[in-house]
Amino acid sequence: MTVKELEKLLSEMSLEEKVGQMVQRVASEMVSGAIVTGPEGIVEPKKMSLGLIGSILNTRGAATIHDLQKEFIEKHPHHIPLLTMYDVINGMETIFPIPLAQGCTFSPETVEDCAAMARDEAAAEGLHVNFSPMLDLVRDPRWGRVMESTGEDPWLNAQLGKAMVRGYQKKGNMAACLKHFAGYGAPEGGRDYENVELSERTFREDYLPAYAAAVKEGCAMVMTSFNSWNRIPSTGNRWLMRKVLRQEMGFDGVLISDFAAIDELIRHGIAEDSREAAKLAIEAGVDIDMQSNAYMNNLVDLVRSGEVDEKLVDEAVMRILKLKNDLGLFENPYNGSPEDEKRLLLCEEHRKKVRVAAASSFVLLKNEGLLPLKKEEKVAFIGPYADNCNIHGSWTYLEHPENNVTIKQGVERKIGTCTYAKGAYVLDEGQKTRMYDPEERAVLEEELLREAVELAKTADKVVLCLGEHRHQTGEGGSRASITLSKGQLRLMQQVAEVNKNIVTVVFSGRPVELGQVQAQSQSILMAWMPGTEGGNALADVLYGDAVPQGKLSMTIPRSVGQVPIYYNCFNTGRPNPTGDRVGFIHGYIDESTKPLYPFGYGLSYTTFDYSPVTLSKTRMGKRETLEATATVKNTGSYGATETVQMYLQDVKGSVIRPLKMLRGVQKVFLRPGQSREVSFQITEDMLRFYNADMIYTSEQGMFRVYIGGSSDTENAATFTLE
Ligand code: NOJ
């Protein structure tokens, strides 16, 4: 349709029908012409026939959606199709690593590829909108949703967020929805839905850039966040939505509330009732009300009584109609088909891709000679994750998790056999998760333990497969302690008493405390939640058919007391270079200030050497480009990929500046003995920040450029910006 035709359609719609476009409901099933109650809500057939909804969420399946859409369009007074929306966070049916693990690939190409796969499978299932990417910056691993973020770095999040938007939207048949605008990743104490206290400087400098980058990349939708910032809940924050998002960032797409977030303005305490909540939300510019009754029940009346200008409704509806039009819904309202589902879901090509993606997301934290394993060695695979198919991230609705490959299956396929003992349950008896505990506890813990210790005695090496439950992370999955369960740590202790050759593979949706793991393992591999091909990818890496190349997208603290801890922090007036406090300097009396493993860290089976950084010049004018170079050499015996990272430091500014800021990444493959020059271009815009007067600009003076394989590199050169 042309814009004129859309405007004509809008002008022919009644106020009720217009408000209907702004209402989204859960429609979980269609039974004989009526949509029945889903877990979270109900869509009555009457409302449908009056055209009083515009989109649905949480329904999947080409045939189901086709029937629902067909009936809806027929009944709708203007035959306007529904938009169908879903959370496809780490894949639809072929599951790739969780976003935090995707962050560890440091690879926009891999991330775009995964997003494209998710798009193809989701579109095959009849969906139009994906509630992804989540671009909330995260610094507190207690927060359950760190698994949905690509990590703690604003620049990396921006690169990977853009890649996801491209992947989802490239074919024009799916819209991405970035979330959660804004600052949801910084809840106080890591408690989900908690208030966010950040200065405007920190908010703008660190938290907003990734959202802005995705908007610039053309992301079609934005979702408001549950939290308040500056004491105003986002969903009713006119300044944030109209000024920052729409005016400053230039977003002209559809803004949707998070689930029931409009009505939540009442409990936040900024709205008296649902009517006032609806008024605040539409004034803030929220186009679609996800699942609360606020718009459905109040908006018509608010307009009729003159409290809300109908113009606001018209603008919102026009944006929604435009999105439907851009996605081609007026020509073909049906994405996908059962044939597409059969062809694409869990297809061989997708499985191959997620296997490679998973292998490149694993982070080798420690390796004192045990890895890679050799096929002739007697290896015991022990632990609740050694033969566990529940290795898909928490935002995954799989009917058949048994399609996920376990480590045991992966090893059996690779070397023909796998000696295994479960050893422990993932959770301690009674330990809570965000949802339910599907673990069967048929065998006594003592028995599991005994069997595992006996097996460990007979092995050359033990691969201990430990981790968090997938439902210990995700929405509503915040934890006050971030340790592995007591049962698993006891297993580790007892195995370590009989066998010192321990490789620990850690499954988790967040950085966890690894003190005991660190002390009792010779090698540690972070596997995160690797998805469908997890077991095959792990077998590839453990047996050396793939070499680890992941780098941490989030700092691993020594203990939860250090949280929040992140690499791009500041010096103090009393810095503490060693991390161990002596006298009156920065830090703790009972803990180091250094993390266990910093952002950007990750080992390989080979080693890399970096030459000192050289610069094309040492003084740079504001309109000039400077080139920083280091030669990277593979000094070990495996061909491998290194993630070369470039960090900048603004040594002195009108406000304090981070010790390091990631501003460039290049992945290079090097054969043993091979070296390569790696160069980064530095331009003035990379040096800008909010100065003391809150003006976004750069300041003259000295800068350091670091090039290395981790954020703790000291390999640097300095230049002056004139
Ligand atoms: C609530 C979550 O915060 C959001 O991320 C998600 O997209 C919606 N529910 C819809 O499922």
Residues whose N, C-alpha, C, O or C-beta is under 5 A from the ligand:
A	BS01	NOJ	D87 F131 D258 F259
